[in-house]
Amino acid sequence: MRRIAIGLGVVLALALLWFASEQLAAESGEVVVLRTFDAAGAPHETRLWIVDDAGASWLRAGDPHSSWLLRLEAKPEVEVVRGGGTLAFRATPAPEAQARINALMDDKYGWANRYIGAFFPRSRATPVRLDPR
């Protein structure tokens, strides 16, 4: 019985360590709030990394089935809270930009991007271009 309790304690400790390290990585560097809207118009907020390239801002979904990505595909008018202000954008998934946006995320977020990439393969990532409305 004692061995089971110790084993469960170790599993719990490892799970907590993984969660804490994932949160630390995800919140390192610049994080913006993306506000998407569902079919009823209700807002949903998601914290994401952002990069800028050639006059546009870019987000990236690590999973092509992310709820925020599905919402913006259905309703591309979004808001981004960045640097204390809220800006309105039209969001457009741009899979053809995957290699470039992955490289920019690597440059900007370094070790944290590589760590998160171990759980969400960058080969499945969907870049999203933000065009001002």
N, C-alpha and C positions, 0 to 999 in steps of 0.2 A: 504494500500500500504506500509506503514511504517513497519507494522508487517511482511510482506513478506520479505522486505529488511533485517530486523533484523534476521529473520529465515534463510535466505540465508547466511548472514554473519556468523551466528553460525555454520552452516553446513560447510562452507568454512574453518573456523577456526579449527574445529574438524578434517577435512580432512588433513589440513596442519600439525596439531599436530601429527596425526597418521603417516603421511609420515615421518616427522622428527624423531619420536621415532623409527620407523622401520629402517630408515637409520642409526641412532645411534647404534642400536642393531646389525645390520648386519655388521657394520664396526668395532665393538669392538673386541679386541684380534687380533690374527694373521690372516691375509687375504692374500691369494695367488691369482695369476692370472692364470686361466686355459685357454690354447689356444687349441681350437678344430678346425678342418678343415672340410669344407663342401665338397660336391661331386666334385666341381670344384677346390678344393684345397685352397680356400680362408680362411684365418684365422678368427676366432671369439674368442673374449676374454670375460671371465666371472670371476668375483671376487667371491671367495668362501672361506669357512673355511676349515681347514685341520687338521687332527690328525695323529699321528704316532703310530703304534702298531705292535709288533713282526717283526720289520725290514721292514715294508711296510708303505707307506703313504696312507691315505684314504681321499676321498671327500664324500660328501653326497648330493644327489638331493632331495629336499623337495617335488618335484612333479615328478611322473614317466613320465610325458610328457614334462619335461623341454627340451628346444631346445638344450642345451649343452649336455644333456644326450643322446638324440636321435642322435646327430652328432657323439658322441664317440662310440655309439653302431654300427653305420655304418662304422666308420673309427676310430679304437681304438688308433692309434698313436697320442699322444697329447704332449703338452709341458706345463710345469708349471714354472712360474716365482716365485721364493721364495728366500728370503734373498739376493736379488740383483743378483741372477744367474738364468739362464734358463736351465732346465733339460728336457730330453726327456723320456717319459714313454709310456707304453702300458697300457691302462685303461680297467679294467674289472669290470662290475657291479657284485656285490656279495650280493644279497638279504639275503642270509643265515647269513650274518654278521651284520644284522640290529641292533639287541639288543646290541651287543658289541660296535659298532660304535656310536650308540645313546648315550650310557653311557659315552664313551670317549669324545664325543662332550659336554655332560653335564658337565663333569669334567673340561674341558678346557675353555668352553665359558660361563658357569654358567647362570646367569640371562638372558643374551642375547639369549642363546639357548632356554631357556624356553619361552621367549617372542615370538621369531620367531615360535616356536612350536605351539603357539596358533593359528597361521594363516596357518601353513603347518604341519598338524598332522604327528608326527614321525612314526606312524604306516604305513604311505605311503612312507616313505623315502627309497631311494635306495642308499646303500653304493657303492662306487666305489674304488677298489684297484688300486694303481699305482705301476706298476712293471717297474724298469729301463730298457731302451732299450739299 
